[in-house]
Amino acid sequence: MSHSHLPAEYWTRRHTEPVVLDIGGDVGALVLYTSPALHGHEIEVAPLGSDARRVHSAVLERSIGGRTVYAAVYPELQAGDYEVCCADSTRFTIVGGAVSEVRITS
């Protein structure tokens, strides 16, 4: 995967810095946990029934409380029902002012 707007090291290094979320009102956020096999991949999510409104985020290696996790963070999603656009099509709900956490296996 290549992203010209960020150096290559960004995608491969462990991220220890906090993530800024823009939640409140009818806007929530998602932390999507994955296996290490998806490190560096971009994963799309979309509101149910609205494939045209897909958004993506990269799975990064993150350090949380001394533990290593692989996760994509979606810092600003409108409240509603969503689907992960990949093989397992996991569904989840975003609640305004809250952070949803989902784990996928593929």
N, C-alpha and C positions, 0 to 999 in steps of 0.2 A: 504494500500500500504506500502511496506517495502523496504527501500533502505539501504543496509548494509554500504555503503560508506559515509553516512551522518547521523548525529544524528536525532532522530525522531522529535525533536523540530524544525529542519530546515523546515520541511514540514508544520508545523502548525503555526509558528510565522508570524507576519507581517514583510514584507521585506521593509526596508526604504533605503537600500543602493543602489547606482547606479549600472546599469548593463553595462558591457563592451561589446561593439559590435565590430566585426571584419569585417568592410565593406570597400569597395573601389574597383575600377576596375569593374569586373563582379560579385562582391559579395555584396549582400544586407542583410537585416535583417527583421524579422517579429515580431510584437507584436500582439498576438492573445488574444483578450479580451473575457471573458466568464462570465457566471453567477456564483454566489457564490456556487451553487450546484456542480460545477466541481472542487472546491478547492481541491488540492492534487492529482487530476487525471493527468495522462500523456496523451497528445494528440499528435498523429502523423500527419505529413504533408509529402507529396511526390510530386515530379515533375510529371506532367501529363504524363501518359503512362510509368512511371517507378516506379512501386510499390516496387521494390527491393531497391530503394534508399530512403526509408522512414527514417525520423528522428523524435525524440520525445522530448518533453519538458514538465515539470510539471507546472500545473496551481498553482500559488502562490498568496497569499494575498499581495498586494503591496500598499504602500502609495505614492501617486503622488500629489504634490501640496496640501497637506492636505486632499486629497480625497482617499478613499479606492477603489481599483479596483482589479479584479481577472484576471490574465493574465499569459500566457505562452510566453516566449521570446526565439526566435530562432536567435542567434547572428551572424550566418554565413551561408547564403544560396546562392547557385549559382543563377544568374539571370535566369528568366524563369517563366513559368506558373506552378502553384502548385494547389494542392487540399488538404483540411483538411480531414483526414481519419476518419470520424465519420458519424453519422446519416444524417447530413444535407449536407455533401460533398461540402462545400463552396469552390469556386475557387478564386484564387488571383494571382497577378503577382508580382514577385520580380524584382526590378530594381537595377542594380549595383550601389553602393555608396549611397543607400537610405534605409530608414526604411518604410516598409509597415505596415499598421495597419488594422486589420480585427476583426470583432465582430461576434461570433457565438452564436446561441440561444440554441443549444442542447448540 
